[in-house]
Amino acid sequence: MNSLTPKFKPQKRGFTLIELLVVIAIIAILIALLLPAVQQAREAARRSTCKNSLKQIGLALHNYHDSHRAYPPGYIARGVNPTQDSTFETGPGFAWGTMLLPYLDQAPLYNQLNLNLDATVTPNIELADEAIPIFRCPSDTHQGVFSVTDGTNTYQLSSANYVGIFGYGSLTSAPGNPDDKGILFRNSNIKIRDITDGASNTIVVGERSHQHQFVGATTVIQADSTWYAAIPDATRPAGMAMASMTEGPASLILGHVGQGGMMTMQHPPNTTNHIANFSSKHEGGAHFLLGDGAVRFLSENMNYDTFRYLGTISDGNVIGEF
């Protein structure tokens, strides 16, 4: 005889609200733990790319030296003697980066340039905004094209992160005559034999971020550099407390390891309160290419005198650990 008693059917049980919140919290904690590791891995990859780019630039510099028996000039300016300031420059302005193009797989771009003409005229200026990845550090994002003016015309230039080592002295009042020479300055013609401090003790190229935070400023300041040229008569705010001070064309493509006189500066790597300093988006310092082709990451806490001595080719000073 069939029972009329209904059979028990167990109800399907889902997550309670509390259980769901616990699962979400666990997932959030896991993400919070993993995200820094992922970000660190990505930054490590970007730093590696930056270092490798500088190594390629170092190889290009050596190949240029083999072909021309000298390093390229920091930039070219006609009709000036070494002691004259930047206001005497009339062009053409082409920088060391332009001279290296054939050695960086950029011969087609180089061949479109007419080096007998100024960098600011056609057809040259139409090529000034060409992005060249090897001149950019991937950690310094949001770069592109920036503008400078000579007081009459405005020019669009491609941003870059690597600037030549001028030495110790002013990039504007004596861009062709550093107090202590680096390898790259106006109309320079430095040979390997001139580096009496030793190629392994001399920096040639260093990093610079495209934005700086000057002392006393409430916003970041554009501090873009370029591979292309030192545009004659271009001026930009120098930074520091002297807001009215400006730097000239050389600051677009070179950096110094300090200067004396009215505007004394003694800043190690990763200082962003002057437009001509070296800096990076890496934590703790910046990459530098040495004369022997090695690339070193120099700490922002390194001894300043050591940094200054590294930036000159024949000061004869004993260099400490770096």
Steps between C-alpha positions, in 0.01 A plus 500: 500500500642833396557750775343839452781657698694740268866417442752747643689696237813674634528866396800613300721715717691801356758735647384713785578870485768461766668216311496702180659797675770274646585364152514851355727611787735205441520581126569867579779404739657270240486775238653748746782256567563415136466848344826644643686192377353542152585871499855428617543241226378747239732773629791256500427426135484873420828562682660220303379654173634840607839348583515314170414818306795677660724206413393534136572872513842419645572261214389765251735754659794262468413419139478874427841547662646219289372671184581862587793458741307703759170504685224708341474862609248569773340724240613708207503879498667714240679832539567477873815461703506273806464778756194672347160442656200341332362830365777501237385170350333516158463131416487244364452353848498127417568289809708193577185287475452604139858403421441152641192422289688295235647287780160437662320351199362844412690562177181567296408783739854635505515501120194724485681771697709768333777575747617793289180682597380611842303260716213749506433515124329275245546208441678445831247638744227274361699204635561645847190341651590145397473267799805275536432233766864435583530857632208453741478326836177297523463589869450866407151484353286763327785634288445617148562826322581821685546855379773761542520854371788719390295811566365513146411147393381193687644159421367151572762255625489133586558433867795287614641387836873475438724808506872536446743573784620858463733499799510758779395854408220706349310371199397854410776746582779277361352196321819457298740536792412295810700578813582129504426330169270208449489309173217692331475879477460760226726421204687243709750268336597265781703190423542191714859596574371826654322309775802483730282420803418168332198399294367282783507803731323741266127530431397591147118500494243510780127495559266796537126487572274704276345671803666661802372631832687824561560636851205718602286390205150365562481317168739294289700680233572368153869416479492312171819417318536396136726295276479758224667836555586791725259753349679839474358767735267253674471574872322325786461563877808374682319407821620515860416809701608731218179488302615776264813312394490316169703234324584515132500257205756257644260399778289326236763238432767519775522487878770609745630352824493839668611858456648778706472876506171684542290185475704238680359149473631182656230242445534121471289292259120514517478867591207677337535860614700615200431441133860401420526228766476125458193314621283197434170332578688211660505474875823608664714634217560501125686309229825630353711379209875490561775547245585131495145410396381387842173631643476570873207594719629787714331555834339832582681472834848462354777736602469819294875542444516149357216584263670822391831321435320238290363777279838638394765341280832626635471658845743247647298452819481165674150357465344320793260208493195539279 
